[in-house]
């Protein structure tokens, strides 16, 4: 039987994790949680790269859609990044779809609290 699901390689110590908010960012009162999470992941042996969008939250979105798309595409195009995760979920990822060239980046595994129905290719 054939599997149509492409599974990513497991993360290994030393891998680089990028965090971007393609939908919701994190409000200021919860920034301490982001810092604590980064510290734990770093202590586990990973490198964490923070996008600027994770620190913002205004009316359900982290930033204007163009800024969110640019940050996500930057991480997608960086071959040194092993995985990209969001800090939070949200429904505004769908706004980025017209701005992302899926053919340029190819398939990528989506995980976390993104609503993958809005970003499936």
Biopython code that builds the backbone (N, CA, C, O; Angstrom):
import numpy as np
from Bio.PDB.StructureBuilder import StructureBuilder

atoms = [
    (1, "UNK", "N", (0.836, -1.177, 0.000)),
    (1, "UNK", "CA", (0.000, 0.000, 0.000)),
    (1, "UNK", "C", (0.888, 1.250, 0.000)),
    (1, "UNK", "O", (1.911, 1.289, 0.683)),
    (2, "UNK", "N", (0.500, 2.246, -0.751)),
    (2, "UNK", "CA", (1.276, 3.486, -0.862)),
    (2, "UNK", "C", (0.760, 4.521, 0.125)),
    (2, "UNK", "O", (-0.443, 4.636, 0.363)),
    (3, "UNK", "N", (1.676, 5.255, 0.682)),
    (3, "UNK", "CA", (1.318, 6.341, 1.580)),
    (3, "UNK", "C", (1.445, 7.662, 0.823)),
    (3, "UNK", "O", (2.449, 7.913, 0.156)),
    (4, "UNK", "N", (0.430, 8.488, 0.932)),
    (4, "UNK", "CA", (0.463, 9.788, 0.273)),
    (4, "UNK", "C", (0.947, 10.879, 1.221)),
    (4, "UNK", "O", (1.071, 12.041, 0.834)),
    (5, "UNK", "N", (1.212, 10.502, 2.434)),
    (5, "UNK", "CA", (1.690, 11.466, 3.416)),
    (5, "UNK", "C", (3.215, 11.481, 3.389)),
    (5, "UNK", "O", (3.858, 10.434, 3.465)),
    (6, "UNK", "N", (3.775, 12.657, 3.284)),
    (6, "UNK", "CA", (5.230, 12.818, 3.357)),
    (6, "UNK", "C", (5.575, 13.244, 4.778)),
    (6, "UNK", "O", (5.152, 14.300, 5.248)),
    (7, "UNK", "N", (6.328, 12.429, 5.428)),
    (7, "UNK", "CA", (6.702, 12.734, 6.798)),
    (7, "UNK", "C", (8.054, 13.437, 6.821)),
    (7, "UNK", "O", (8.964, 13.058, 6.084)),
    (8, "UNK", "N", (8.190, 14.459, 7.666)),
    (8, "UNK", "CA", (9.484, 15.148, 7.756)),
    (8, "UNK", "C", (10.486, 14.296, 8.525)),
    (8, "UNK", "O", (10.116, 13.376, 9.255)),
    (9, "UNK", "N", (11.744, 14.618, 8.345)),
    (9, "UNK", "CA", (12.784, 13.952, 9.128)),
    (9, "UNK", "C", (12.639, 14.387, 10.587)),
    (9, "UNK", "O", (12.318, 15.546, 10.852)),
    (10, "UNK", "N", (12.867, 13.488, 11.524)),
    (10, "UNK", "CA", (12.814, 13.881, 12.939)),
    (10, "UNK", "C", (13.886, 14.933, 13.236)),
    (10, "UNK", "O", (14.966, 14.917, 12.646)),
    (11, "UNK", "N", (13.577, 15.827, 14.139)),
    (11, "UNK", "CA", (14.566, 16.820, 14.550)),
    (11, "UNK", "C", (15.667, 16.145, 15.353)),
    (11, "UNK", "O", (15.437, 15.180, 16.082)),
    (12, "UNK", "N", (16.881, 16.689, 15.195)),
    (12, "UNK", "CA", (18.037, 16.191, 15.933)),
    (12, "UNK", "C", (18.702, 17.353, 16.657)),
    (12, "UNK", "O", (18.586, 18.510, 16.253)),
    (13, "UNK", "N", (19.387, 17.022, 17.714)),
    (13, "UNK", "CA", (20.120, 18.033, 18.464)),
    (13, "UNK", "C", (20.966, 18.860, 17.498)),
    (13, "UNK", "O", (21.652, 18.321, 16.629)),
    (14, "UNK", "N", (20.902, 20.163, 17.669)),
    (14, "UNK", "CA", (21.646, 21.064, 16.799)),
    (14, "UNK", "C", (20.818, 21.633, 15.661)),
    (14, "UNK", "O", (21.235, 22.596, 15.018)),
    (15, "UNK", "N", (19.642, 21.050, 15.400)),
    (15, "UNK", "CA", (18.792, 21.559, 14.320)),
    (15, "UNK", "C", (18.283, 22.958, 14.641)),
    (15, "UNK", "O", (18.222, 23.374, 15.798)),
    (16, "UNK", "N", (17.920, 23.668, 13.574)),
    (16, "UNK", "CA", (17.454, 25.049, 13.692)),
    (16, "UNK", "C", (15.934, 25.097, 13.524)),
    (16, "UNK", "O", (15.388, 24.566, 12.556)),
    (17, "UNK", "N", (15.260, 25.740, 14.481)),
    (17, "UNK", "CA", (13.810, 25.882, 14.491)),
    (17, "UNK", "C", (13.473, 27.360, 14.342)),
    (17, "UNK", "O", (13.926, 28.187, 15.134)),
    (18, "UNK", "N", (12.681, 27.692, 13.331)),
    (18, "UNK", "CA", (12.228, 29.074, 13.145)),
    (18, "UNK", "C", (10.808, 29.193, 13.685)),
    (18, "UNK", "O", (9.992, 28.287, 13.520)),
    (19, "UNK", "N", (10.526, 30.309, 14.324)),
    (19, "UNK", "CA", (9.191, 30.569, 14.862)),
    (19, "UNK", "C", (8.663, 31.828, 14.197)),
    (19, "UNK", "O", (9.261, 32.898, 14.304)),
    (20, "UNK", "N", (7.538, 31.691, 13.509)),
    (20, "UNK", "CA", (6.895, 32.820, 12.847)),
    (20, "UNK", "C", (5.399, 32.742, 13.100)),
    (20, "UNK", "O", (4.865, 31.669, 13.382)),
    (21, "UNK", "N", (4.734, 33.865, 12.999)),
    (21, "UNK", "CA", (3.296, 33.925, 13.254)),
    (21, "UNK", "C", (2.561, 34.279, 11.965)),
    (21, "UNK", "O", (2.278, 35.453, 11.726)),
    (22, "UNK", "N", (2.246, 33.293, 11.133)),
    (22, "UNK", "CA", (1.549, 33.574, 9.882)),
    (22, "UNK", "C", (0.084, 33.939, 10.082)),
    (22, "UNK", "O", (-0.602, 34.315, 9.132)),
    (23, "UNK", "N", (-0.390, 33.828, 11.305)),
    (23, "UNK", "CA", (-1.750, 34.230, 11.648)),
    (23, "UNK", "C", (-1.668, 35.071, 12.918)),
    (23, "UNK", "O", (-1.287, 36.241, 12.864)),
    (24, "UNK", "N", (-2.018, 34.493, 14.042)),
    (24, "UNK", "CA", (-1.981, 35.209, 15.313)),
    (24, "UNK", "C", (-0.584, 35.279, 15.887)),
    (24, "UNK", "O", (0.185, 34.320, 15.819)),
    (25, "UNK", "N", (-0.270, 36.422, 16.449)),
    (25, "UNK", "CA", (0.939, 36.558, 17.237)),
    (25, "UNK", "C", (0.576, 36.375, 18.698)),
    (25, "UNK", "O", (-0.506, 35.880, 19.014)),
    (26, "UNK", "N", (1.458, 36.763, 19.577)),
    (26, "UNK", "CA", (1.238, 36.579, 21.008)),
    (26, "UNK", "C", (1.173, 37.943, 21.677)),
    (26, "UNK", "O", (2.057, 38.782, 21.503)),
    (27, "UNK", "N", (0.113, 38.145, 22.444)),
    (27, "UNK", "CA", (-0.047, 39.433, 23.118)),
    (27, "UNK", "C", (1.026, 39.610, 24.191)),
    (27, "UNK", "O", (1.579, 38.640, 24.708)),
    (28, "UNK", "N", (1.299, 40.853, 24.506)),
    (28, "UNK", "CA", (2.418, 41.190, 25.382)),
    (28, "UNK", "C", (2.368, 40.489, 26.736)),
    (28, "UNK", "O", (3.410, 40.098, 27.263)),
    (29, "UNK", "N", (1.193, 40.327, 27.299)),
    (29, "UNK", "CA", (1.097, 39.696, 28.618)),
    (29, "UNK", "C", (1.557, 38.237, 28.612)),
    (29, "UNK", "O", (1.812, 37.669, 29.674)),
    (30, "UNK", "N", (1.664, 37.627, 27.436)),
    (30, "UNK", "CA", (2.081, 36.227, 27.325)),
    (30, "UNK", "C", (3.498, 36.064, 26.761)),
    (30, "UNK", "O", (3.941, 34.940, 26.525)),
    (31, "UNK", "N", (4.201, 37.160, 26.548)),
    (31, "UNK", "CA", (5.565, 37.083, 26.007)),
    (31, "UNK", "C", (6.490, 36.249, 26.888)),
    (31, "UNK", "O", (7.417, 35.611, 26.390)),
    (32, "UNK", "N", (6.239, 36.255, 28.189)),
    (32, "UNK", "CA", (7.062, 35.454, 29.096)),
    (32, "UNK", "C", (6.996, 33.975, 28.717)),
    (32, "UNK", "O", (7.984, 33.256, 28.870)),
    (33, "UNK", "N", (5.853, 33.516, 28.227)),
    (33, "UNK", "CA", (5.725, 32.115, 27.809)),
    (33, "UNK", "C", (6.610, 31.813, 26.603)),
    (33, "UNK", "O", (7.217, 30.745, 26.524)),
    (34, "UNK", "N", (6.682, 32.760, 25.664)),
    (34, "UNK", "CA", (7.564, 32.569, 24.507)),
    (34, "UNK", "C", (9.024, 32.480, 24.944)),
    (34, "UNK", "O", (9.774, 31.627, 24.468)),
    (35, "UNK", "N", (9.412, 33.359, 25.842)),
    (35, "UNK", "CA", (10.801, 33.357, 26.308)),
    (35, "UNK", "C", (11.139, 32.050, 27.033)),
    (35, "UNK", "O", (12.212, 31.479, 26.839)),
    (36, "UNK", "N", (10.204, 31.587, 27.874)),
    (36, "UNK", "CA", (10.428, 30.330, 28.595)),
    (36, "UNK", "C", (10.502, 29.149, 27.630)),
    (36, "UNK", "O", (11.344, 28.266, 27.792)),
    (37, "UNK", "N", (9.628, 29.133, 26.634)),
    (37, "UNK", "CA", (9.641, 28.044, 25.649)),
    (37, "UNK", "C", (10.954, 28.042, 24.875)),
    (37, "UNK", "O", (11.545, 26.986, 24.650)),
    (38, "UNK", "N", (11.405, 29.216, 24.471)),
    (38, "UNK", "CA", (12.679, 29.303, 23.743)),
    (38, "UNK", "C", (13.824, 28.786, 24.611)),
    (38, "UNK", "O", (14.686, 28.049, 24.133)),
    (39, "UNK", "N", (13.831, 29.172, 25.880)),
    (39, "UNK", "CA", (14.889, 28.715, 26.784)),
    (39, "UNK", "C", (14.898, 27.192, 26.895)),
    (39, "UNK", "O", (15.963, 26.575, 26.862)),
    (40, "UNK", "N", (13.728, 26.588, 27.023)),
    (40, "UNK", "CA", (13.645, 25.124, 27.152)),
    (40, "UNK", "C", (14.123, 24.426, 25.883)),
    (40, "UNK", "O", (14.865, 23.446, 25.945)),
    (41, "UNK", "N", (13.695, 24.935, 24.739)),
    (41, "UNK", "CA", (14.081, 24.319, 23.466)),
    (41, "UNK", "C", (15.584, 24.491, 23.233)),
    (41, "UNK", "O", (16.245, 23.582, 22.730)),
    (42, "UNK", "N", (16.110, 25.636, 23.591)),
    (42, "UNK", "CA", (17.547, 25.879, 23.465)),
    (42, "UNK", "C", (18.330, 24.955, 24.397)),
    (42, "UNK", "O", (19.358, 24.401, 24.007)),
    (43, "UNK", "N", (17.846, 24.792, 25.621)),
    (43, "UNK", "CA", (18.506, 23.891, 26.573)),
    (43, "UNK", "C", (18.477, 22.444, 26.084)),
    (43, "UNK", "O", (19.338, 21.646, 26.454)),
    (44, "UNK", "N", (17.493, 22.104, 25.255)),
    (44, "UNK", "CA", (17.399, 20.751, 24.695)),
    (44, "UNK", "C", (18.363, 20.554, 23.526)),
    (44, "UNK", "O", (18.465, 19.456, 22.980)),
    (45, "UNK", "N", (19.070, 21.620, 23.143)),
    (45, "UNK", "CA", (20.097, 21.485, 22.120)),
    (45, "UNK", "C", (19.730, 21.991, 20.742)),
    (45, "UNK", "O", (20.438, 21.713, 19.775)),
    (46, "UNK", "N", (18.635, 22.730, 20.633)),
    (46, "UNK", "CA", (18.216, 23.270, 19.342)),
    (46, "UNK", "C", (18.538, 24.757, 19.273)),
    (46, "UNK", "O", (18.688, 25.418, 20.301)),
    (47, "UNK", "N", (18.642, 25.270, 18.066)),
    (47, "UNK", "CA", (18.796, 26.703, 17.840)),
    (47, "UNK", "C", (17.428, 27.253, 17.463)),
    (47, "UNK", "O", (16.767, 26.712, 16.577)),
    (48, "UNK", "N", (17.001, 28.314, 18.119)),
    (48, "UNK", "CA", (15.695, 28.915, 17.854)),
    (48, "UNK", "C", (15.892, 30.279, 17.207)),
    (48, "UNK", "O", (16.599, 31.137, 17.734)),
    (49, "UNK", "N", (15.252, 30.463, 16.054)),
    (49, "UNK", "CA", (15.265, 31.740, 15.348)),
    (49, "UNK", "C", (13.866, 32.326, 15.479)),
    (49, "UNK", "O", (12.888, 31.700, 15.071)),
    (50, "UNK", "N", (13.769, 33.513, 16.040)),
    (50, "UNK", "CA", (12.474, 34.160, 16.242)),
    (50, "UNK", "C", (12.193, 35.147, 15.125)),
    (50, "UNK", "O", (13.021, 36.004, 14.816)),
    (51, "UNK", "N", (11.025, 35.021, 14.523)),
    (51, "UNK", "CA", (10.572, 36.034, 13.588)),
    (51, "UNK", "C", (9.996, 37.207, 14.357)),
    (51, "UNK", "O", (9.557, 37.047, 15.496)),
    (52, "UNK", "N", (9.992, 38.372, 13.756)),
    (52, "UNK", "CA", (9.474, 39.558, 14.448)),
    (52, "UNK", "C", (7.963, 39.501, 14.648)),
    (52, "UNK", "O", (7.433, 40.168, 15.537)),
    (53, "UNK", "N", (7.265, 38.717, 13.834)),
    (53, "UNK", "CA", (5.802, 38.688, 13.920)),
    (53, "UNK", "C", (5.286, 38.013, 15.181)),
    (53, "UNK", "O", (4.140, 38.245, 15.567)),
    (54, "UNK", "N", (6.083, 37.195, 15.827)),
    (54, "UNK", "CA", (5.574, 36.457, 16.987)),
    (54, "UNK", "C", (5.250, 37.367, 18.160)),
    (54, "UNK", "O", (4.447, 37.003, 19.020)),
    (55, "UNK", "N", (5.859, 38.538, 18.209)),
    (55, "UNK", "CA", (5.710, 39.433, 19.357)),
    (55, "UNK", "C", (4.534, 40.390, 19.231)),
    (55, "UNK", "O", (4.319, 41.212, 20.121)),
    (56, "UNK", "N", (3.772, 40.305, 18.155)),
    (56, "UNK", "CA", (2.696, 41.262, 17.902)),
    (56, "UNK", "C", (1.343, 40.574, 17.847)),
    (56, "UNK", "O", (1.237, 39.408, 17.469)),
    (57, "UNK", "N", (0.318, 41.310, 18.228)),
    (57, "UNK", "CA", (-1.050, 40.806, 18.154)),
    (57, "UNK", "C", (-1.981, 42.011, 18.061)),
    (57, "UNK", "O", (-2.050, 42.825, 18.982)),
    (58, "UNK", "N", (-2.693, 42.118, 16.948)),
    (58, "UNK", "CA", (-3.639, 43.214, 16.767)),
    (58, "UNK", "C", (-4.835, 42.703, 15.973)),
    (58, "UNK", "O", (-4.703, 42.349, 14.802)),
    (59, "UNK", "N", (-5.980, 42.666, 16.601)),
    (59, "UNK", "CA", (-7.215, 42.219, 15.951)),
    (59, "UNK", "C", (-7.077, 40.820, 15.349)),
    (59, "UNK", "O", (-7.564, 40.561, 14.249)),
    (60, "UNK", "N", (-6.414, 39.928, 16.073)),
    (60, "UNK", "CA", (-6.318, 38.535, 15.659)),
    (60, "UNK", "C", (-5.155, 38.190, 14.759)),
    (60, "UNK", "O", (-4.911, 37.010, 14.505)),
    (61, "UNK", "N", (-4.426, 39.183, 14.264)),
    (61, "UNK", "CA", (-3.295, 38.908, 13.368)),
    (61, "UNK", "C", (-2.015, 39.497, 13.964)),
    (61, "UNK", "O", (-2.047, 40.450, 14.742)),
    (62, "UNK", "N", (-0.908, 38.908, 13.578)),
    (62, "UNK", "CA", (0.382, 39.355, 14.108)),
    (62, "UNK", "C", (0.931, 40.586, 13.401)),
    (62, "UNK", "O", (1.675, 41.368, 13.992)),
    (63, "UNK", "N", (0.563, 40.754, 12.136)),
    (63, "UNK", "CA", (1.104, 41.842, 11.311)),
    (63, "UNK", "C", (0.294, 41.900, 10.019)),
    (63, "UNK", "O", (-0.524, 41.014, 9.771)),
    (64, "UNK", "N", (0.503, 42.922, 9.193)),
    (64, "UNK", "CA", (-0.146, 42.926, 7.875)),
    (64, "UNK", "C", (0.242, 41.664, 7.101)),
    (64, "UNK", "O", (1.338, 41.132, 7.278)),
    (65, "UNK", "N", (-0.654, 41.198, 6.253)),
    (65, "UNK", "CA", (-0.434, 39.923, 5.552)),
    (65, "UNK", "C", (0.859, 39.911, 4.743)),
    (65, "UNK", "O", (1.515, 38.874, 4.648)),
    (66, "UNK", "N", (1.229, 41.033, 4.167)),
    (66, "UNK", "CA", (2.460, 41.088, 3.373)),
    (66, "UNK", "C", (3.693, 40.823, 4.244)),
    (66, "UNK", "O", (4.618, 40.123, 3.832)),
    (67, "UNK", "N", (3.689, 41.383, 5.434)),
    (67, "UNK", "CA", (4.811, 41.184, 6.362)),
    (67, "UNK", "C", (4.863, 39.731, 6.848)),
    (67, "UNK", "O", (5.938, 39.140, 6.942)),
    (68, "UNK", "N", (3.693, 39.165, 7.156)),
    (68, "UNK", "CA", (3.642, 37.766, 7.601)),
    (68, "UNK", "C", (4.126, 36.833, 6.496)),
    (68, "UNK", "O", (4.880, 35.895, 6.756)),
    (69, "UNK", "N", (3.692, 37.091, 5.264)),
    (69, "UNK", "CA", (4.100, 36.250, 4.127)),
    (69, "UNK", "C", (5.601, 36.370, 3.879)),
    (69, "UNK", "O", (6.269, 35.369, 3.622)),
    (70, "UNK", "N", (6.132, 37.584, 3.954)),
    (70, "UNK", "CA", (7.566, 37.791, 3.713)),
    (70, "UNK", "C", (8.401, 37.026, 4.736)),
    (70, "UNK", "O", (9.396, 36.392, 4.385)),
    (71, "UNK", "N", (7.995, 37.087, 5.991)),
    (71, "UNK", "CA", (8.749, 36.382, 7.023)),
    (71, "UNK", "C", (8.679, 34.866, 6.818)),
    (71, "UNK", "O", (9.696, 34.179, 6.910)),
    (72, "UNK", "N", (7.485, 34.347, 6.543)),
    (72, "UNK", "CA", (7.333, 32.911, 6.305)),
    (72, "UNK", "C", (8.153, 32.466, 5.095)),
    (72, "UNK", "O", (8.840, 31.446, 5.153)),
    (73, "UNK", "N", (8.085, 33.221, 4.005)),
    (73, "UNK", "CA", (8.836, 32.860, 2.797)),
    (73, "UNK", "C", (10.346, 32.918, 3.040)),
    (73, "UNK", "O", (11.101, 32.114, 2.493)),
    (74, "UNK", "N", (10.773, 33.865, 3.857)),
    (74, "UNK", "CA", (12.192, 33.933, 4.196)),
    (74, "UNK", "C", (12.658, 32.677, 4.916)),
    (74, "UNK", "O", (13.735, 32.153, 4.634)),
    (75, "UNK", "N", (11.849, 32.202, 5.838)),
    (75, "UNK", "CA", (12.204, 30.974, 6.549)),
    (75, "UNK", "C", (12.117, 29.757, 5.634)),
    (75, "UNK", "O", (12.963, 28.865, 5.706)),
    (76, "UNK", "N", (11.101, 29.715, 4.774)),
    (76, "UNK", "CA", (10.963, 28.591, 3.843)),
    (76, "UNK", "C", (12.143, 28.503, 2.877)),
    (76, "UNK", "O", (12.526, 27.410, 2.459)),
    (77, "UNK", "N", (12.713, 29.640, 2.527)),
    (77, "UNK", "CA", (13.806, 29.647, 1.548)),
    (77, "UNK", "C", (15.187, 29.456, 2.181)),
    (77, "UNK", "O", (16.186, 29.369, 1.468)),
    (78, "UNK", "N", (15.247, 29.392, 3.497)),
    (78, "UNK", "CA", (16.531, 29.228, 4.187)),
    (78, "UNK", "C", (16.814, 27.739, 4.404)),
    (78, "UNK", "O", (16.168, 27.109, 5.241)),
    (79, "UNK", "N", (17.763, 27.170, 3.667)),
    (79, "UNK", "CA", (18.025, 25.731, 3.780)),
    (79, "UNK", "C", (18.608, 25.310, 5.132)),
    (79, "UNK", "O", (18.643, 24.120, 5.444)),
    (80, "UNK", "N", (19.061, 26.268, 5.930)),
    (80, "UNK", "CA", (19.619, 25.911, 7.237)),
    (80, "UNK", "C", (18.535, 25.685, 8.293)),
    (80, "UNK", "O", (18.819, 25.173, 9.375)),
    (81, "UNK", "N", (17.302, 26.065, 7.980)),
    (81, "UNK", "CA", (16.196, 25.897, 8.924)),
    (81, "UNK", "C", (15.575, 24.521, 8.721)),
    (81, "UNK", "O", (15.210, 24.145, 7.607)),
    (82, "UNK", "N", (15.464, 23.781, 9.815)),
    (82, "UNK", "CA", (14.954, 22.415, 9.746)),
    (82, "UNK", "C", (13.447, 22.320, 9.925)),
    (82, "UNK", "O", (12.817, 21.401, 9.403)),
    (83, "UNK", "N", (12.871, 23.250, 10.651)),
    (83, "UNK", "CA", (11.416, 23.263, 10.810)),
    (83, "UNK", "C", (10.965, 24.676, 11.152)),
    (83, "UNK", "O", (11.729, 25.482, 11.682)),
    (84, "UNK", "N", (9.709, 24.954, 10.836)),
    (84, "UNK", "CA", (9.099, 26.255, 11.116)),
    (84, "UNK", "C", (7.835, 25.977, 11.915)),
    (84, "UNK", "O", (7.009, 25.155, 11.520)),
    (85, "UNK", "N", (7.689, 26.666, 13.039)),
    (85, "UNK", "CA", (6.498, 26.470, 13.862)),
    (85, "UNK", "C", (5.868, 27.819, 14.192)),
    (85, "UNK", "O", (6.560, 28.837, 14.222)),
    (86, "UNK", "N", (4.564, 27.832, 14.438)),
    (86, "UNK", "CA", (3.898, 29.049, 14.879)),
    (86, "UNK", "C", (3.844, 29.090, 16.406)),
    (86, "UNK", "O", (3.892, 28.042, 17.050)),
    (87, "UNK", "N", (3.746, 30.280, 16.991)),
    (87, "UNK", "CA", (3.620, 30.356, 18.437)),
    (87, "UNK", "C", (2.180, 30.129, 18.893)),
    (87, "UNK", "O", (1.916, 29.897, 20.073)),
    (88, "UNK", "N", (1.271, 30.198, 17.950)),
    (88, "UNK", "CA", (-0.152, 30.241, 18.271)),
    (88, "UNK", "C", (-0.896, 29.827, 17.015)),
    (88, "UNK", "O", (-0.300, 29.738, 15.942)),
    (89, "UNK", "N", (-2.149, 29.582, 17.133)),
    (89, "UNK", "CA", (-2.956, 29.250, 15.956)),
    (89, "UNK", "C", (-3.625, 30.484, 15.391)),
    (89, "UNK", "O", (-3.204, 31.608, 15.664)),
    (90, "UNK", "N", (-4.652, 30.279, 14.617)),
    (90, "UNK", "CA", (-5.388, 31.396, 14.064)),
    (90, "UNK", "C", (-5.933, 31.096, 12.693)),
    (90, "UNK", "O", (-5.569, 30.109, 12.054)),
    (91, "UNK", "N", (-6.799, 31.955, 12.266)),
    (91, "UNK", "CA", (-7.471, 31.714, 10.989)),
    (91, "UNK", "C", (-6.991, 32.616, 9.865)),
    (91, "UNK", "O", (-7.518, 32.538, 8.755)),
    (92, "UNK", "N", (-6.012, 33.466, 10.117)),
    (92, "UNK", "CA", (-5.591, 34.423, 9.099)),
    (92, "UNK", "C", (-4.443, 33.942, 8.214)),
    (92, "UNK", "O", (-3.949, 34.697, 7.377)),
    (93, "UNK", "N", (-4.024, 32.711, 8.389)),
    (93, "UNK", "CA", (-3.025, 32.144, 7.482)),
    (93, "UNK", "C", (-3.557, 32.122, 6.058)),
    (93, "UNK", "O", (-2.792, 32.258, 5.104)),
    (94, "UNK", "N", (-4.846, 31.955, 5.916)),
    (94, "UNK", "CA", (-5.452, 31.882, 4.581)),
    (94, "UNK", "C", (-5.168, 33.144, 3.767)),
    (94, "UNK", "O", (-5.091, 33.085, 2.540)),
    (95, "UNK", "N", (-5.014, 34.279, 4.439)),
    (95, "UNK", "CA", (-4.730, 35.536, 3.736)),
    (95, "UNK", "C", (-3.379, 35.517, 3.026)),
    (95, "UNK", "O", (-3.151, 36.306, 2.109)),
    (96, "UNK", "N", (-2.491, 34.631, 3.439)),
    (96, "UNK", "CA", (-1.147, 34.573, 2.862)),
    (96, "UNK", "C", (-1.076, 33.750, 1.585)),
    (96, "UNK", "O", (-0.138, 33.902, 0.803)),
    (97, "UNK", "N", (-2.048, 32.888, 1.365)),
    (97, "UNK", "CA", (-1.969, 31.960, 0.236)),
    (97, "UNK", "C", (-1.710, 32.632, -1.105)),
    (97, "UNK", "O", (-0.866, 32.148, -1.860)),
    (98, "UNK", "N", (-2.399, 33.730, -1.441)),
    (98, "UNK", "CA", (-2.109, 34.360, -2.736)),
    (98, "UNK", "C", (-0.705, 34.972, -2.816)),
    (98, "UNK", "O", (-0.220, 35.270, -3.907)),
    (99, "UNK", "N", (-0.062, 35.156, -1.678)),
    (99, "UNK", "CA", (1.248, 35.804, -1.631)),
    (99, "UNK", "C", (2.412, 34.818, -1.620)),
    (99, "UNK", "O", (3.568, 35.227, -1.723)),
    (100, "UNK", "N", (2.120, 33.530, -1.498)),
    (100, "UNK", "CA", (3.173, 32.514, -1.405)),
    (100, "UNK", "C", (3.247, 31.720, -2.699)),
    (100, "UNK", "O", (2.242, 31.192, -3.174)),
    (101, "UNK", "N", (4.428, 31.640, -3.257)),
    (101, "UNK", "CA", (4.650, 30.875, -4.481)),
    (101, "UNK", "C", (4.969, 29.433, -4.105)),
    (101, "UNK", "O", (6.119, 29.097, -3.822)),
    (102, "UNK", "N", (3.951, 28.587, -4.103)),
    (102, "UNK", "CA", (4.117, 27.194, -3.712)),
    (102, "UNK", "C", (5.090, 26.435, -4.581)),
    (102, "UNK", "O", (5.750, 25.512, -4.105)),
    (103, "UNK", "N", (5.195, 26.800, -5.836)),
    (103, "UNK", "CA", (6.131, 26.108, -6.733)),
    (103, "UNK", "C", (7.577, 26.449, -6.387)),
    (103, "UNK", "O", (8.475, 25.630, -6.580)),
    (104, "UNK", "N", (7.796, 27.636, -5.887)),
    (104, "UNK", "CA", (9.159, 28.055, -5.530)),
    (104, "UNK", "C", (9.681, 27.286, -4.321)),
    (104, "UNK", "O", (10.858, 26.930, -4.265)),
    (105, "UNK", "N", (8.806, 27.035, -3.362)),
    (105, "UNK", "CA", (9.233, 26.410, -2.117)),
    (105, "UNK", "C", (8.984, 24.910, -2.083)),
    (105, "UNK", "O", (9.568, 24.208, -1.257)),
    (106, "UNK", "N", (8.140, 24.415, -2.953)),
    (106, "UNK", "CA", (7.843, 22.993, -2.949)),
    (106, "UNK", "C", (7.028, 22.605, -1.725)),
    (106, "UNK", "O", (6.605, 23.467, -0.955)),
    (107, "UNK", "N", (6.811, 21.320, -1.550)),
    (107, "UNK", "CA", (5.999, 20.880, -0.411)),
    (107, "UNK", "C", (6.745, 21.081, 0.906)),
    (107, "UNK", "O", (7.971, 20.987, 0.965)),
    (108, "UNK", "N", (5.991, 21.355, 1.938)),
    (108, "UNK", "CA", (6.580, 21.439, 3.266)),
    (108, "UNK", "C", (5.581, 20.888, 4.261)),
    (108, "UNK", "O", (4.369, 20.974, 4.062)),
    (109, "UNK", "N", (6.100, 20.328, 5.322)),
    (109, "UNK", "CA", (5.258, 19.726, 6.351)),
    (109, "UNK", "C", (4.730, 20.827, 7.253)),
    (109, "UNK", "O", (5.475, 21.713, 7.671)),
    (110, "UNK", "N", (3.449, 20.765, 7.548)),
    (110, "UNK", "CA", (2.842, 21.753, 8.432)),
    (110, "UNK", "C", (2.463, 21.070, 9.730)),
    (110, "UNK", "O", (1.852, 20.002, 9.733)),
    (111, "UNK", "N", (2.827, 21.686, 10.808)),
    (111, "UNK", "CA", (2.567, 21.102, 12.108)),
    (111, "UNK", "C", (2.261, 22.228, 13.078)),
    (111, "UNK", "O", (2.463, 23.400, 12.763)),
    (112, "UNK", "N", (1.787, 21.881, 14.223)),
    (112, "UNK", "CA", (1.477, 22.884, 15.217)),
    (112, "UNK", "C", (0.004, 23.196, 15.189)),
    (112, "UNK", "O", (-0.818, 22.350, 14.835)),
    (113, "UNK", "N", (-0.325, 24.405, 15.562)),
    (113, "UNK", "CA", (-1.736, 24.746, 15.679)),
    (113, "UNK", "C", (-2.235, 25.552, 14.490)),
    (113, "UNK", "O", (-3.246, 26.246, 14.596)),
    (114, "UNK", "N", (-1.540, 25.471, 13.358)),
    (114, "UNK", "CA", (-2.044, 26.098, 12.148)),
    (114, "UNK", "C", (-3.264, 25.317, 11.712)),
    (114, "UNK", "O", (-3.310, 24.098, 11.877)),
    (115, "UNK", "N", (-4.228, 25.980, 11.172)),
    (115, "UNK", "CA", (-5.365, 25.274, 10.588)),
    (115, "UNK", "C", (-4.939, 24.866, 9.187)),
    (115, "UNK", "O", (-5.014, 25.666, 8.255)),
    (116, "UNK", "N", (-4.490, 23.620, 9.035)),
    (116, "UNK", "CA", (-3.903, 23.195, 7.768)),
    (116, "UNK", "C", (-4.903, 23.163, 6.628)),
    (116, "UNK", "O", (-4.507, 23.104, 5.464)),
    (117, "UNK", "N", (-6.196, 23.200, 6.940)),
    (117, "UNK", "CA", (-7.179, 23.222, 5.851)),
    (117, "UNK", "C", (-7.041, 24.498, 5.033)),
    (117, "UNK", "O", (-7.349, 24.509, 3.842)),
    (118, "UNK", "N", (-6.578, 25.575, 5.668)),
    (118, "UNK", "CA", (-6.461, 26.841, 4.950)),
    (118, "UNK", "C", (-5.176, 26.946, 4.154)),
    (118, "UNK", "O", (-5.055, 27.823, 3.299)),
    (119, "UNK", "N", (-4.218, 26.076, 4.414)),
    (119, "UNK", "CA", (-2.930, 26.227, 3.748)),
    (119, "UNK", "C", (-2.539, 25.022, 2.902)),
    (119, "UNK", "O", (-1.418, 24.964, 2.395)),
    (120, "UNK", "N", (-3.428, 24.075, 2.744)),
    (120, "UNK", "CA", (-3.106, 22.892, 1.935)),
    (120, "UNK", "C", (-2.919, 23.305, 0.485)),
    (120, "UNK", "O", (-3.623, 24.177, -0.026)),
    (121, "UNK", "N", (-1.968, 22.670, -0.163)),
    (121, "UNK", "CA", (-1.715, 22.991, -1.569)),
    (121, "UNK", "C", (-2.310, 21.923, -2.431)),
    (121, "UNK", "O", (-2.214, 21.994, -3.656)),
]
sb = StructureBuilder()
sb.init_structure("model")
sb.init_model(0)
sb.init_chain("A")
sb.init_seg("    ")
for serial, (resi, resn, name, xyz) in enumerate(atoms, 1):
    if name == "N":
        sb.init_residue(resn, " ", resi, " ")
    sb.init_atom(name, np.array(xyz, "f"), 0.0, 1.0, " ", f" {name:<3s}", serial, name[0])
structure = sb.get_structure()
